[in-house]
Amino acid sequence: MTYWRSVLLVLAGACSYGVLSVIMKFAFHAGFTPYELSGGQLVFGALIMSVVALFLSRERFRLLHLLILLPSSLMMAGTSLFYHRAVSDIPASLAIVLLFQFTWIGVLIESIADRKWPGPEKWVSLVLLGIGTVLASGLAETGLKDVSFTGLIYGLLSGFTFAMVIFLSGRLAPDMNPYLRSAVSIGLAALILSLAYPPTFLINGRLWDGLLPYALLVACFGSAIPILCLSIGVPRIGNGLATILSAAELPTVVLLSSLVLREQVSLSQWGGVLMILAAIAVPQIKWNRLFAPARQPHRHGM
């Protein structure tokens, strides 16, 4: 797996989370709850990845894998639950802003773990991400009027747990087969969530009342695709860069909100999207080469 393929995989995983936000809006409008969507996301995500791992993974499952991946699964279950609760309590634009606090949280966690201060390109990227996120979400125009305090807490918790998911994806068993790793991580997260919120939707008829299509969609775009992409890409490019690349989620949300949901997107929001894209590009630029003096062509004597 080359460096740029790993970068594209992490970007694909981030865009998948952006698609998830739009699906959730339709599901909430149809009358389904955050607990049903969180449970469906992880239960069916685990089933999908288990089938994939069965056919594509040459590594065998061991009970030790459960212990190794337990911290990652805890954070995964927390992200699913906290974000779904935040979206149900506060405007989706604000929930996304709070989730996006994972950018600076993730860089801070990596700095503490590695005992190394971020380079100037990461600081520039984080500043652009911060400004771009506020603009792209529309928060600069709407403000914080009548916002639920509980929703704010859930949103911030989703940002912290998602930062931990990215961090642990690059640290725990990086050489483990990514298909098996994704299946075990998501399956364990589903089990953890079911202990707190039993998946009663599996037996109470809600699946056949219209929940099943939404559950399969959120499982694909909220668990199977992004977790697999992170499992493959993050160990190869590092946590800090993966955190910044994951910010591609918000431009995806804004674009789909305009095209699919037919929501009005202001000029300042499009400006925020461009700033986020610029922030993602900054760490990819080889600044030393960019500003290096041009080499003079070698002239042969007559």
Secondary structure, DSSP 8 states (H G I E B T S, - for coil): --HHHHHHHHHHHHHHHHHHHHHHHHHHHTT--HHHHHHHHHHHHHHHHHHHHHHH--S---HHHHHHHHHHHHHHHHHHHHHHHHHHHS-HHHHHHHHTTHHHHHHHHHHHHHT----HHHHHHHHHHHHHHHHHHTHHHHTTTT--HHHHHHHHHHHHHHHHHHHHHTTSSTTS-HHHHHHHHHHHHHHHHHHHS--GGGTSSTGGGTHHHHHHHHHIIIIIHHHHHHHHHHHHH-HHHHHHHGGGHHHHHHHHHHHTS-----HHHHHHHHHHHHHHHGGGS-HHHHSS----------
